[in-house]
Amino acid sequence: MVDTRAGLWMLLGIAGLTVVTALISVLTGHAEDHTLRQILSNCVQPAVVLLPVMGVLLVSSEWSQRTALITFTLVPRRGGASSGRRSSPGS
């Protein structure tokens, strides 16, 4: 995932958001809420949202070719676009 700039920045963004979330969890709130369980629960939230997005982009090869966004936004019928992509010699 780090072979492209987008992949590198996505992973760095997830790591950065995790650190920021940890700092906010530690610095705000009541003292009884500062348990390891609560802090880790808060830290996982950015990854829970962004990792599935990264998985979809990885499977569709969107990092390197940028074709899935164009194909599936311009073609209203998914069947024709999917069968055309499967039958192409490059896939």
Secondary structure in CASP SS format (residue, H / E / C, confidence):
PFRMAT SS
TARGET T0000
AUTHOR 0000-0000-0000
METHOD secondary structure of the structure
MODEL  1
M C 1.00
V C 1.00
D C 1.00
T C 1.00
R H 1.00
A H 1.00
G H 1.00
L H 1.00
W H 1.00
M H 1.00
L H 1.00
L H 1.00
G H 1.00
I H 1.00
A H 1.00
G H 1.00
L H 1.00
T H 1.00
V H 1.00
V H 1.00
T H 1.00
A H 1.00
L H 1.00
I H 1.00
S H 1.00
V H 1.00
L H 1.00
T C 1.00
G C 1.00
H C 1.00
A H 1.00
E H 1.00
D H 1.00
H C 1.00
T C 1.00
L H 1.00
R H 1.00
Q H 1.00
I H 1.00
L H 1.00
S H 1.00
N H 1.00
C H 1.00
V H 1.00
Q H 1.00
P H 1.00
A H 1.00
V H 1.00
V H 1.00
L H 1.00
L H 1.00
P H 1.00
V H 1.00
M H 1.00
G H 1.00
V H 1.00
L H 1.00
L H 1.00
V H 1.00
S C 1.00
S C 1.00
E H 1.00
W H 1.00
S H 1.00
Q H 1.00
R C 1.00
T C 1.00
A H 1.00
L H 1.00
I H 1.00
T H 1.00
F H 1.00
T H 1.00
L H 1.00
V C 1.00
P C 1.00
R C 1.00
R H 1.00
G H 1.00
G H 1.00
A H 1.00
S H 1.00
S H 1.00
G H 1.00
R H 1.00
R H 1.00
S H 1.00
S C 1.00
P C 1.00
G C 1.00
S C 1.00
END
